[in-house]
Amino acid sequence: MTLILSNEDVERVLGMDETIAILEETYRELAEGTGISRVRSDCLAPTSHEDAIYGLKSMDGVVPSLEVGAVRINSDIITWPRTGNHRRRVKVPAAPNDRYVGLILLFSTASGAPLAILPDGVVQRMRVGATNGLGIKYMAREDARTAAILGSGWQAGAQLIAAASVRNLEEIRCFSPNAAHRQAFSQTMTGLLGIPVLAVDHPEEALEGADIALCATNANSAIFGPEWVRPGQHISAIKHVEIDSAAVALADRAVTHIKDSSPIHCVIEGMDGMEALPSRYTAKGWADIEALDFAAMPELTDLISGRVPGREGRHEITCFINNFGLGYQFAAVGWLALDKAKAAGLGREVPTDWFTETVHP
């Protein structure tokens, strides 16, 4: 039988500590070359939705030790509205009942059969949080007690959960442009973490004296500049565009998630709506990253495998850039969600024959 899971099922069983642990364990396989991951690919095409384009995104990976392979697929309507000086990437919930479309397909490497089908939302949030959590675990000072976060959305919450999972935080300060949103976020996270999360009116208030500076936004331009870098600080971003390259240059040690600097892009040149597409999303250039040499940076797997040190001095400035996600993460975290959901009796079983065939493909 193949198990169908909902985001609610996954949220009930998937904890941050276990997510960090499964990624740390399986990343050692990736470092050894026994795990497999394919870089993300985007197919961008016209859509009838106003001021938007259609994006079909996929990535995949295989974790041999878990006997699992995964494909993550997103079918998106994408827009780029401006807020002040920043342009944001915003997906439109255009599917029936105002919903988004993102799926994870898990397969057995022993039989090839589909093990599970589930939405990608909760797994996506947890694997991003856990990845940056690993960056903090290996690079932040052991005595880090204060954190600042720029952002108050879905991903920002997971960043705080992960940071609190690997460091004994005593205070967190949050800034985002929407005062009501950051206030509600701070109240929610205070209750969830049992740590004071303070909403502040300016980014400088959040960042002043912070041992860990977290960026978790959907901005497509830098929100963290060199003027905010301090000795002994760990800086963390869920996208490379969030940190100004001049700030990265001040770090004594900068590590990237993976060395790839761009996804595989397939774009219909001259298509309607192309004017809504920032140049960094076309085949002509993923982002303004000329100043950052990702190929020369150590990867997260280098830290986990011990090939490079994460921090060698109290006053070092460290930086982790989560520049790209991996299909490998969806295999590892998806397997964990499936294993725990089965143990809890969650999900709906359907015949595997529905997804297999007697015809030679």
C-alpha angles and dihedrals in degrees: 000000000000118000121227112204132187128215087253091057091050093046091054094057108026114090127184097235091055092043092054090047096051092048092047091050097045094042087067087063090049090051090051092051095245094107121070131213133171122212116249119268127203126199108197120193141156122285133189090234110108118258093356144098133217118247127193107190128183141171133168144187145175129224104195096191090058092041090231138126126187140197119196115199130185124189104192145176103211132197134175110213122177125238110188108307094342130084117212132204107230127181116213117225091228099149118102113296091020096288138146127235121229125139139184119204116197121200135188114242088203097060106005089237123140110258101184147349119210141155115266100222104095094033089050092053094045096046092050091049092046093049093055088041088060089050089055092045093055101032113029122085113270089233095051106141106162129058135185125203128197105203136041105207139106094292095043091064092056090049091058093045090052094045091051089048094060102030134042097242120189102181137017127191122201132200129179129151094251107076096195092048095049091047093052091044092051092050092048094048093046089058093044098047101031087229124113108259109189124200111219133190100229134036090234090062091054096046101041108113094351114154090202123034114197126192115197112160141118092237118134095208135053117292097170117062135189092258090072098052114113134182114270093018127135114213121199133185134181090207129031093231092064094073120060110239089235089060091050089051090060092059117104088211126022123182129185129206093236134352096240111109099193141022124241105271130199110185130172102231116226093013121156110269093029088124087066091056115090112230091244088068097054127085087258093073137343096210145335093277103130090119092056118072101201091176090063095049124093115248128232089254088059089059095046093047092048095243091127131021120248098210131358102176141032094238097047117121111225130190133192119194116195092201100164140012122231132224083221090069091057090052093051099040092037089055090051092050091048093048093050094042091053091050090051093047093241129147134036123279119221129179112278087215087074089070101036131068144205091219114094104245 
